[in-house]
């Protein structure tokens, strides 16, 4: 056997010559049954999903050997993702990628709504602080007023000049 040659097992999984030489019969049987089990789970989960094996030398060096793809209504096969090993984590990824179960658009809309609310809340808080400062300045009989702003700086205002100091330093 040569290093790059492959062998197809009874279950349809493909093993390299190195895998065959290094594996004990028990380990080989476990590997084959695990691969077959995952293939069957994926096919049972969605009949439009299937797995292809990318033979060594057919793709790029960094390409994972197992490709999970979907047969679409338009007749084309589209890659869902690819993996280096068929194990239970593949089913987790298949379920996470299933847009019939997980409403991606709804999740995005919800996240956007939360972000808008957080922005409005932050803006309302800022306006509330500014309103409070103006209320106190108007009620203050003195010509100067100091207060901490939202950045933690102590700001000093004068009736006739506006902001004159930040953190005790003159502003010109």
N, C-alpha and C positions, 0 to 999 in steps of 0.2 A: 504494500500500500504506500502511496505517496502522500506527503504532508497535505497537499491541497485537495485530494480526492474526498468525495463524500459517499456515504452509504445511506440509503433510505431504509428505515425500520418498518416493521409490520404495521405500526400505527400511523405511518406517514411522516414522522419527524425525521429530520436529516441530521446525521452526526458526521463529524469529520473523522479522518483516520486517527488523529491524535486523541480525540474523545474515545474512540473504540479501544485504542491501545492502553489508555490510562485508566479506564473505568473498569471496576469489578463487575461481574455479571449482575449482582444484586443492585449496585448503584445504577447500572445501565437500565435495568428494568424499572427502577423507581423514576428515573429521569424520563423515560419513554411514557410511562403511565401518567406522570404529572403533566407533561406536554399535551398528551392526548386529552386529559381531563380539562385543561384550560381551553383547548380548541373546542371541545364539546360544550363547555359552559358559555363561551362566546357565541357559538352558533345557536344555542338554545335561548340565549338572552335576546338576540335579534337576528332573524334569518337573513337580513341584509348585510350582516357583518361576516367577515371571513379573515383568515390569516394566510399570508403568503410568506414563503421562505426565500430570502435573497441568497443565492448560492455564492460562496466565496469567489471573488474575482469578477463578479457581475456588477457590483456597485463600487462606490468609493470605499477606501479603507475604513473610514469612520462611520459608515452606514451600519445600523443595527440589522441583524439578520432576520428578525421577525417583523413583518409589516401587517398591522391591523388595518383593513380597508373596508369601505362600505360600498356596496353596489347600489347606486342611486337610481331614481326613477327615470332619469334621462339616459340610462344605459351605461353611464360611465362609472368606473371604479375610482373612488377618491380615498387617499390615505387619511386615516384618522390619526394614527401615530405609529411609531416603531419602537421596538424594545430589543434588548440584548438577551433577555431570558423570559420564558413563558412561566410565570408563577401567579399566585393569587393577586399580586399587586396589579396585574394587567386588568383583571375584572374591576378593581377599584377605579382604575383610570377610564375604563369603558363606561362605567356608570357615571363618573364625573363629567364625561364628555357628552353624555346623552341629553340633548336639549329637549326631548319629550318629557323628561322627568324634571330637569332643572331649567327653570325659566330664566335664561340668561338676560333677556331684555328687561324682564321684571326686576331682576337683581340690580341691573345697572340703573334703572329708573329709581329704585328705592335708595341706592347709594347716592345718586344725584340729588334726590329730594332731601336726604339727610344732610348733604353738604350745603345745599341752599339754606336749610333751616339753621345750620350751625353758623353760616355767614350772616344771616339775618339776626340771629341772637347776639352775635359778636358786635354787629353794627348797632343794634338796639342798646346794648350795654354801653358802648362808646358814646352814643347820643345821650343816654341817661346820665353818664358821668359829666358830659359837657353841659347838659341842662342843669345839673346840680351845682356845678362850678359857677355858671352864669347867675343862677338864683342867689348864691352866696355873695358873689361880687356885687350884685345890685343891692343886696341888703346890707353890705358892709359900708359903714360910714367913712372908713379910711380911704386914702388915695392909692394904697397898694394892697395886693392880695397875693398870698403864696399858697400853693397846693401841690400835692404829688399827682403827676399825670399817670396814665396807664403804663408807660414805660418805666415808671419808678423814679423819674426825675422830679425834683422840686422846682416848680416854675413860679416865677414872681412876675405879676402883672402890675402895671401902673395905669391909672386912669388916663393920663395924658400921653403915654408912650407905648402902651401895649406890653408885650413880653420884654422884660429888662434883664432877667437872670434865669439861668438853668443850672441847677445844682450849685448855686452860690456864685457862678461865674457870669460875668456880664455878657450880654448878647448885643451885638451892634449891628 
